[in-house]
Amino acid sequence: MSQSTILRGGRIIDPAQGLDRFTDLTITDGKIAAIGASELSTDADVVDVSGLIVTPGWVDIHVHAYGDLGFAYPDYIGIYGGVTTFVDAGGPGFGTFPEFKALMTDATVTDLYCGPYVRPLGIITSAYIEGDVRTLGSWDMAAWLDIVNEDRDTFAYLKLGAFGDHDWGPLRLGKGAAQILELPTYTHIGDFQVAPRRDTTGPAFEVAERGDMITHIYHGNPGTILDEDGKIRREVRAAQKRGVLFDIGMGSTNFSFDIAEKAIAQDLLFHTISSDLQQFNVMHPVYSFTNVLTCILALGIELEKIIECITIAPARAIGIDDHAGSLAVGRPADVSVMKIEDGDFELEDCEQQTRNSDRQILPVMAFKRGVRYDCDVTLARNERNWLPMIDEDIIPQRAATLVPGQKAFLDALAADLGRLNWDHTTVDLDIATRVQQCFYGTCDKVGLPLADALTATYKCFLEEPFTYQIGLFLTRIERGFAMDRIQQVGGGVRAAA
């Protein structure tokens, strides 16, 4: 029998359809069945949403779900925060995409897309200089093209970074790669771990073409979108006219109320709103996707515009508007329900500037293909979700769930890694890549699926299900301890066999 849910009496706002009215939304068998007054049905689940706002499922095109900045439970920043679709912005590169695919496919209720970083290993943090052009490493374009063609529906864009001491070169290389792969670019401007000698903002905007995206549009770091006179830079205006898309991407250090207000006063508006949620900012200053929305609301942006920028606009930007971003009848029932809470709220940007607002946006519930999830933004802030910890004295309880095949893999891995050395106090991409290749080789030799091998290794060290690029993960652990722990958990199964 058909299963129906009626969201009764809410304010439905769907910019894709030009819809803004108080009425009912009916979901049947995971799809939008009707918009309009619905008579009670004895077998329908009726949800009273009077006083609430019902919108298409929210799309956050910049989060960190996997890798160096990712979360143990990405759905906590996704469906439980009102977001039904998100994009991992650069956690994997094409060199680590097999790991991303093995671990993240169907791992979240929230639809997860990939925006691979231009560096093969993906984004790297922890005392590492992101702007070193040598970290771009070797590009195997044939392999990259094969990866994209095999899983094209997984990819949202190619993320480009800010390699500030090399002017246009890395940006042009990245844009060329994106053209070959037939992907838009998504370019980071804003913070640097080390301030570059050359300005990257101008080149970033000049390289971008129609449909490409620039994130951190209102950052307040060196190289903002304003010139010395406080006017919008000519390169930014030219990009705006060409149809380049501008994204908020709040992040840890990349949103300034002051820059935003000056830009908006000059009609330099964003096209999409994203959070850039990651381990390092979920406690401050980002907190949640809806906190970012509230900050935008405090800038005087109309609620209807905000909803457009988190539904149909990002869906179009990453090419999923055929099934996301709208409540059109027949579409998958991805629905977000919010409330506007009145009060006196102090909001803070990434520069510790504050603004007061008499309203805040909060998620109430979300539906993914018709299934209801009640929202709770505090889940993402639980330490277990964002703070990976390795206990040198205690083997994680999760290790007890390993099966003999995984333990045999660990025995073989310990033997194979014995031929490699690393210094865990430094980040060496060459040795991290060699460790990764060794890991893959052991998988092939033992015949264990990559996902099972990765989870077996993480369970040796982590109690929560964080996911990292395996070469980087292992080489950040003191070698002697890493080898001892892997052997201890493996327990000599391979030798006994």
C-alpha positions in Angstrom: 0.0 0.0 0.0 1.1 3.6 -0.6 2.5 5.4 2.3 1.6 9.1 2.6 2.7 12.0 4.8 0.8 15.3 4.8 2.6 18.4 6.0 -0.3 20.5 7.0 -0.7 24.3 7.2 2.9 25.4 6.7 4.2 28.3 4.6 5.6 26.6 1.5 8.4 28.6 -0.2 9.8 27.1 -3.4 11.7 29.7 -5.4 12.1 27.3 -8.3 8.4 27.3 -8.9 7.8 30.9 -7.7 5.7 29.5 -4.9 5.1 31.2 -1.6 1.8 30.3 0.2 0.2 28.7 3.2 -1.0 25.2 2.2 -0.4 21.5 2.5 2.4 19.3 1.1 1.6 15.7 0.4 4.4 13.1 0.2 3.6 9.6 -1.2 6.0 6.7 -1.5 9.0 9.0 -1.1 8.0 11.6 -3.8 6.2 14.9 -3.8 2.6 14.0 -4.6 0.8 17.3 -4.3 0.9 20.9 -3.1 -2.4 22.2 -2.0 -5.2 21.6 0.5 -5.4 17.9 1.2 -8.3 16.1 2.8 -7.5 13.8 5.7 -6.7 10.2 4.9 -7.0 7.4 7.4 -3.7 5.9 6.3 -1.8 9.2 6.0 0.7 10.5 8.6 -0.4 14.1 9.2 2.3 16.4 10.5 1.2 19.8 11.8 3.7 22.4 10.4 1.6 25.5 11.1 3.8 28.4 12.0 6.8 26.7 10.2 8.3 27.2 6.8 8.5 24.3 4.3 11.1 24.5 1.6 12.9 22.2 -0.9 15.7 20.2 0.8 18.7 22.4 1.6 21.9 22.0 -0.5 25.2 22.9 1.2 27.9 22.9 -1.5 30.8 23.2 0.8 31.3 20.9 3.8 34.1 18.6 5.0 32.6 15.1 5.6 35.7 13.0 4.7 39.4 13.3 5.3 41.6 15.6 7.2 38.8 18.0 8.2 35.9 15.6 8.2 33.5 14.3 10.9 32.9 11.0 12.4 29.2 11.3 11.7 28.7 13.6 8.7 24.9 13.3 8.9 25.1 15.5 12.0 26.0 18.4 9.8 23.6 17.1 7.1 20.2 15.7 7.6 20.1 16.4 11.3 20.9 20.1 10.5 18.2 20.4 7.9 20.5 19.8 5.0 19.5 17.0 2.5 22.4 17.3 0.1 26.0 18.4 0.6 29.3 18.4 -1.2 32.7 17.4 0.2 34.8 20.3 -0.8 38.3 18.9 -1.5 38.6 16.2 1.2 39.8 13.7 -1.4 41.8 14.3 -4.4 41.8 11.9 -7.4 44.6 10.0 -5.8 42.5 9.2 -2.8 39.1 9.1 -4.5 39.1 5.2 -4.3 39.1 5.6 -0.5 36.4 8.2 -0.6 34.3 6.0 -2.8 34.9 2.9 -0.7 34.0 4.6 2.6 31.4 7.2 1.8 29.2 5.6 -0.8 25.8 5.1 1.0 27.5 6.1 4.3 25.2 9.0 4.8 21.4 9.6 4.6 22.3 13.1 3.3 23.2 12.9 -0.4 27.0 13.3 -0.6 28.7 14.6 -3.7 32.5 15.0 -4.3 34.4 18.1 -5.1 37.9 16.7 -5.4 40.9 18.9 -4.6 43.4 19.6 -7.3 46.1 18.0 -5.2 46.0 14.2 -5.7 45.9 13.5 -2.0 43.3 16.1 -1.2 43.3 18.8 1.5 46.0 18.5 4.1 46.2 20.3 7.4 48.2 20.0 10.6 51.4 22.1 10.3 51.4 21.8 6.5 51.8 24.7 4.0 48.9 24.4 1.7 50.3 26.9 -0.8 53.4 24.9 -1.8 53.0 24.3 -5.5 55.2 21.2 -5.3 52.4 19.5 -3.4 50.4 19.4 -6.6 52.5 16.4 -7.4 52.0 14.2 -10.4 48.8 14.4 -12.4 47.6 11.3 -14.3 45.0 13.0 -16.5 44.0 9.7 -18.1 43.3 8.1 -14.8 41.5 11.2 -13.6 39.3 11.2 -16.7 38.5 7.5 -16.2 37.5 8.1 -12.6 35.2 11.0 -13.5 33.6 9.1 -16.4 33.0 6.0 -14.3 31.3 8.0 -11.5 30.4 11.3 -13.2 27.2 11.6 -11.2 29.3 11.7 -8.0 31.3 14.8 -9.0 30.1 18.4 -8.4 33.2 20.4 -9.3 37.0 20.5 -9.2 38.2 22.5 -6.2 41.2 24.8 -6.8 43.4 26.2 -4.0 45.3 29.3 -3.5 48.9 28.8 -4.4 49.8 32.5 -4.0 53.5 32.6 -4.8 53.0 31.2 -8.3 50.6 33.8 -9.8 48.3 32.4 -12.5 50.1 29.1 -13.1 48.3 26.8 -10.7 45.0 28.4 -11.5 45.4 27.9 -15.2 46.6 24.3 -14.7 43.5 23.6 -12.5 41.2 25.3 -15.0 42.7 23.3 -17.8 42.2 20.0 -15.9 38.6 21.0 -15.1 37.9 21.6 -18.8 39.3 18.2 -19.7 37.2 16.6 -17.0 34.1 18.7 -18.0 33.6 20.0 -14.5 33.2 23.5 -13.2 35.8 24.9 -10.9 35.3 25.9 -7.3 38.0 28.2 -6.2 39.1 29.1 -2.7 40.1 32.7 -2.1 40.7 33.9 1.4 42.9 32.6 4.2 46.4 31.4 3.8 48.5 29.5 6.3 51.4 31.7 5.1 50.6 35.0 3.4 51.6 34.9 -0.2 54.0 37.3 -1.9 51.5 37.8 -4.8 47.9 38.6 -4.9 45.7 35.6 -5.9 42.3 37.3 -5.8 42.6 39.0 -9.2 43.8 35.9 -11.0 41.2 33.7 -9.4 38.4 35.8 -10.7 40.0 36.3 -14.1 40.5 32.6 -14.8 37.0 31.7 -13.8 34.4 31.4 -16.5 30.6 31.3 -16.6 29.3 28.6 -14.3 32.6 28.4 -12.3 32.3 29.2 -8.6 34.4 31.3 -6.2 34.0 30.6 -2.5 34.6 32.8 0.6 33.4 35.8 -1.4 33.1 38.0 1.7 36.4 37.0 3.5 38.3 39.7 5.3 41.8 38.4 4.8 44.4 40.0 2.6 43.2 40.1 -1.0 39.5 40.8 -0.4 37.1 41.6 -3.2 37.5 45.3 -2.4 40.2 47.6 -3.8 42.1 50.2 -1.7 39.2 52.6 -2.0 36.7 50.1 -0.7 35.2 49.6 -4.2 34.5 46.3 -5.8 37.6 45.2 -7.7 37.4 45.4 -11.5 38.2 41.6 -11.8 35.3 40.8 -9.6 32.9 43.0 -11.5 34.0 41.4 -14.8 33.6 37.9 -13.4 30.1 38.9 -12.2 29.2 40.0 -15.7 30.6 36.8 -17.2 28.3 34.6 -15.0 30.8 33.4 -12.5 29.0 32.3 -9.3 29.8 33.6 -5.9 29.5 31.5 -2.8 29.6 32.4 0.9 31.7 29.5 2.4 31.8 30.9 5.9 34.4 28.6 7.4 36.8 29.3 10.2 38.3 32.5 8.9 36.5 33.5 5.7 33.4 35.6 6.5 33.5 39.3 7.5 30.3 41.3 8.3 32.2 44.4 7.3 33.2 43.2 3.9 29.8 41.7 3.3 28.0 44.9 4.1 30.3 47.0 1.9 29.9 44.6 -1.0 26.1 44.2 -0.7 25.8 48.0 -0.6 27.5 48.0 -4.0 25.2 45.2 -5.4 27.8 42.5 -5.2 25.6 39.6 -4.0 26.3 35.9 -3.5 24.6 33.2 -5.5 24.8 30.4 -3.0 25.2 30.0 0.7 27.5 27.3 2.1 28.9 26.6 5.6 32.4 25.1 5.1 31.7 23.2 8.3 34.7 21.2 9.5 36.2 19.8 12.7 37.9 23.1 13.5 34.8 25.4 13.3 31.8 23.4 14.4 32.2 24.8 17.9 33.0 28.3 16.7 32.4 30.4 14.6 30.2 28.4 12.2 28.3 26.1 14.6 25.7 25.0 12.0 24.3 25.7 8.6 21.4 27.6 10.0 23.7 29.8 12.0 25.3 30.9 8.7 21.8 31.5 7.3 21.0 33.7 10.4 24.2 35.7 9.8 23.0 36.3 6.2 19.5 37.3 7.5 21.2 39.8 9.8 22.7 41.5 6.8 19.2 42.4 5.6 18.8 39.8 3.0 15.2 38.7 2.5 14.3 35.2 3.7 13.0 34.3 0.2 16.4 35.1 -1.3 18.2 33.0 1.3 16.0 30.1 0.5 16.7 30.4 -3.2 20.4 30.4 -2.4 20.2 27.1 -0.4 17.8 25.2 -2.8 17.5 25.8 -6.5 20.6 28.0 -6.9 23.2 25.5 -5.6 21.3 22.6 -7.2 21.7 24.4 -10.6 25.3 25.3 -9.8 26.4 21.7 -9.4 24.1 20.2 -12.0 21.5 18.3 -9.9 18.5 20.6 -10.5 16.8 17.7 -12.4 16.1 16.0 -9.0 17.0 18.5 -6.2 16.2 22.1 -5.3 12.5 22.1 -5.9 9.2 20.7 -4.5 7.8 20.0 -8.0 5.3 17.1 -8.1 7.0 13.8 -8.9 10.4 14.9 -7.5 12.1 12.9 -4.7 10.6 14.2 -1.4 13.7 16.1 -0.1 12.1 18.7 2.2 13.4 21.0 4.9 11.3 22.5 7.5 12.5 25.6 9.5 11.2 28.0 12.1 12.0 31.7 12.6 12.6 32.3 16.3 12.2 35.9 17.6 14.5 37.2 20.3 17.7 39.1 20.8 20.6 37.3 19.2 24.3 38.3 19.0 26.0 36.9 16.0 29.8 36.7 15.4 31.7 36.5 12.1 35.2 35.0 11.6 36.9 38.3 12.7 35.1 38.5 16.1 32.9 41.3 14.8 29.3 41.0 16.1 25.9 42.0 14.8 22.6 41.8 16.6 19.5 40.2 15.1 15.9 39.9 16.3 15.4 36.7 14.4 17.2 33.4 14.0 16.7 30.5 11.7 16.5 27.0 13.2 15.9 23.6 11.5 12.9 21.6 12.8 12.8 18.5 10.6 13.9 17.2 7.2 12.6 14.6 4.9 14.9 12.5 2.7 13.0 10.7 0.0 10.0 11.0 2.3 11.6 9.7 5.5 11.4 12.1 8.4 14.4 13.1 10.5 14.0 15.5 13.4 16.8 18.0 13.5 19.2 18.7 16.4 22.1 21.0 15.6 23.8 20.2 18.9 24.6 16.7 17.7 27.4 18.0 15.5 29.0 19.7 18.4 29.4 16.5 20.4 33.2 16.0 20.9 32.9 12.4 19.6 31.9 13.9 16.2 34.8 16.4 15.7 37.7 15.4 17.9 39.6 12.3 16.8 41.7 10.9 19.6 44.2 8.0 19.6 44.6 6.3 23.0 48.1 4.7 23.2 47.2 2.6 26.2 43.8 1.2 25.2 42.8 -0.6 22.0 39.5 0.8 20.8 36.5 -1.4 21.5 35.6 -1.3 17.8 38.7 -3.5 17.1 36.8 -6.4 18.7 34.4 -6.4 15.7 37.1 -7.3 13.2 36.6 -10.5 11.3 39.5 -13.0 10.6 40.0 -11.7 7.1 40.6 -8.2 8.4 43.0 -9.4 11.0 44.9 -11.3 8.4 45.1 -8.2 6.4 46.6 -6.3 9.4 49.2 -9.0 9.8 50.2 -8.7 6.2 50.1 -4.9 6.3 52.5 -4.8 9.3 54.9 -7.0 7.4 54.7 -4.8 4.3 55.0 -1.5 6.1 58.1 -2.8 7.8 60.0 -1.9 4.7 59.1 1.8 5.1 60.1 4.5 7.5 58.5 7.8 8.4 58.8 10.7 10.8 55.3 11.4 12.3 56.4 14.9 13.3 56.5 16.1 9.7 54.2 15.8 6.7 56.0 14.2 3.8 53.7 13.7 0.8 56.2 11.4 -0.9 56.3 8.9 2.0 52.5 9.3 2.6 52.0 8.3 -1.0 54.3 5.3 -0.7 52.5 4.2 2.4 49.2 4.5 0.5 50.5 2.5 -2.4 51.9 -0.2 0.1 48.4 -0.3 1.7 46.7 -0.8 -1.7 49.2 -3.5 -2.6 48.5 -5.4 0.6 44.8 -5.2 -0.2 45.3 -6.7 -3.6 47.6 -9.4 -2.2 45.3 -10.4 0.6 42.2 -10.0 -1.6 40.3 -7.8 1.0 38.0 -5.1 -0.3 39.4 -1.6 0.2 36.6 -0.5 2.5 37.1 -3.5 4.8 40.9 -2.8 4.9 40.5 0.8 5.7 38.0 0.3 8.5 40.1 -2.5 10.0 43.1 0.0 10.1 41.1 2.9 11.6 39.6 0.5 14.2 43.1 -0.2 15.5 43.4 3.4 16.6 40.1 5.3 16.6 37.0 4.6 18.7 34.8 6.8 16.4 34.4 6.2 12.6 36.5 9.1 11.3 37.8 8.7 7.7 41.2 9.9 6.5 43.4 9.5 3.6 45.2 6.3 4.7 48.8 7.4 3.8 48.4 10.6 5.7 46.7 8.9 8.6 49.4 6.3 9.2 52.4 8.6 8.7 51.0 11.0 11.4 51.3 8.2 14.0 54.6 7.4 15.6 55.9 4.5 13.5 56.9 2.1 16.3 53.5 2.6 18.0 51.6 2.2 14.7 53.4 -1.1 13.9 53.0 -2.5 17.4 49.2 -1.6 17.4 48.5 -3.1 14.0 50.4 -6.3 14.9 48.6 -6.5 18.3 45.2 -6.2 16.7 46.0 -8.5 13.9 47.1 -11.0 16.5 49.1 -13.3 14.2 46.1 -14.6 12.3 48.0 -14.7 9.0 50.9 -16.7 10.5 48.5 -19.1 12.2 46.6 -19.7 9.0 
